[in-house]
Amino acid sequence: MLLALRRLQRLAVDRAAARGEDESFHARSVRRLEQANRRHDLVALPIEDPREQALPDLGIIAIEDAESGEMIEIDSGNPAVRENFSKLAQVRAEQLQKIFNREAIDSLRVSTDRPYVADLMAFFKNRVRKRS
């Protein structure tokens, strides 16, 4: 994400479309996003996978932390664990949307479980109308 934002900052264009991973929006990433948004017309397209929103009941499973590489075991058969997983996913999505709202970055959530072309077309048509 940081590398993509650094490259975007160096572009000498008025408008740019950029895709970045929303997994780890820590302070440095947010600062770079703010800087890029001042120079470019950013549109955020957070891509959601329903499998990342809800943990299935599979009993004890080992998962790897994508950032640290650490393996941990969790009991996905425990309803409280599944509920916390879903809540965390929702909180991450809300925090990301707050960042986009605060920075006045237009965004459209795209899900991997349904076609998105019609949604994208409508989004950009509405965006053009709002800016006219």
C-alpha positions in Angstrom: 0.0 0.0 0.0 2.7 2.5 1.0 4.7 1.8 -2.2 1.6 2.4 -4.3 0.8 5.7 -2.6 4.5 6.8 -2.9 4.3 6.1 -6.7 1.0 7.8 -7.0 2.4 10.9 -5.3 5.2 11.1 -7.9 2.8 11.0 -10.9 2.4 14.2 -12.8 -1.2 13.8 -13.8 -4.3 15.5 -12.7 -6.5 12.5 -12.2 -5.6 8.9 -11.2 -7.4 5.7 -10.3 -5.6 3.7 -7.6 -6.2 0.4 -5.9 -4.6 -0.3 -2.5 -5.0 -3.0 0.1 -7.1 -1.9 3.0 -5.8 -4.5 5.4 -3.3 -2.3 7.3 -4.2 1.3 7.2 -1.9 2.5 9.9 -0.9 6.1 10.4 1.7 6.3 7.7 -0.6 4.8 5.1 -3.3 7.3 6.1 -0.8 10.2 5.8 0.2 9.1 2.3 -3.4 8.7 1.3 -4.1 12.3 2.5 -1.1 13.6 0.5 -2.1 11.7 -2.6 -5.7 12.9 -2.4 -4.5 16.5 -2.3 -2.8 16.0 -5.7 -5.1 13.5 -7.4 -8.7 12.6 -7.8 -8.9 9.4 -5.8 -11.7 6.8 -5.9 -11.6 4.0 -3.3 -13.0 0.6 -4.3 -12.7 -1.6 -1.2 -13.1 -5.2 -2.3 -14.9 -7.4 0.2 -14.9 -11.1 0.3 -17.9 -12.6 2.3 -15.5 -15.3 3.6 -13.6 -12.6 5.4 -16.7 -11.2 7.0 -17.9 -14.3 8.8 -16.0 -17.2 10.3 -17.5 -20.6 9.6 -18.1 -23.2 12.3 -15.1 -25.5 11.7 -13.9 -26.3 15.2 -10.3 -25.5 16.1 -8.4 -24.1 13.2 -4.9 -22.6 12.6 -4.7 -19.3 10.9 -1.8 -17.2 9.9 -1.5 -13.5 10.7 -0.9 -11.9 7.3 1.4 -9.2 8.7 3.5 -11.1 11.2 3.3 -14.6 9.8 2.4 -15.9 13.2 0.3 -19.0 13.4 -2.5 -19.0 15.9 -5.2 -21.5 16.8 -8.8 -20.5 17.4 -12.0 -22.3 18.2 -14.3 -21.4 15.3 -16.9 -23.6 16.9 -17.4 -21.1 19.7 -20.2 -18.7 18.8 -18.5 -15.8 20.7 -15.3 -16.3 18.6 -17.3 -16.1 15.4 -19.3 -13.1 16.6 -16.1 -11.3 17.6 -14.6 -12.1 14.2 -17.6 -10.6 12.4 -17.6 -7.5 14.6 -13.9 -6.9 13.9 -14.5 -7.2 10.2 -17.4 -4.7 10.5 -15.3 -2.3 12.6 -12.4 -2.4 10.0 -14.8 -1.6 7.2 -16.3 1.3 9.2 -12.9 2.7 10.1 -11.9 2.6 6.5 -15.1 4.3 5.4 -14.5 7.0 8.0 -11.1 7.7 6.6 -12.6 8.0 3.1 -15.3 10.3 4.3 -12.9 12.5 6.3 -10.7 12.9 3.3 -13.6 13.4 0.9 -12.7 10.4 -1.1 -15.5 8.8 -3.1 -15.8 5.1 -2.5 -17.8 2.1 -3.6 -17.7 -1.3 -1.9 -17.3 -4.1 -4.3 -18.0 -7.7 -3.2 -16.5 -10.8 -4.7 -19.8 -12.7 -4.4 -21.7 -10.7 -7.1 -21.2 -8.9 -10.4 -19.9 -5.4 -10.0 -19.9 -3.8 -13.5 -23.4 -2.3 -13.2 -22.6 -0.9 -9.8 -19.4 0.7 -11.1 -21.1 2.1 -14.1 -23.9 3.7 -11.9 -21.3 4.9 -9.4 -19.3 6.8 -12.0 -22.4 8.2 -13.8 -23.6 9.6 -10.5 -20.2 10.9 -9.7 -20.1 12.8 -13.0 -23.6 14.2 -12.3 -22.6 15.4 -8.8 -19.5 17.1 -10.2 -21.4 18.9 -13.0 
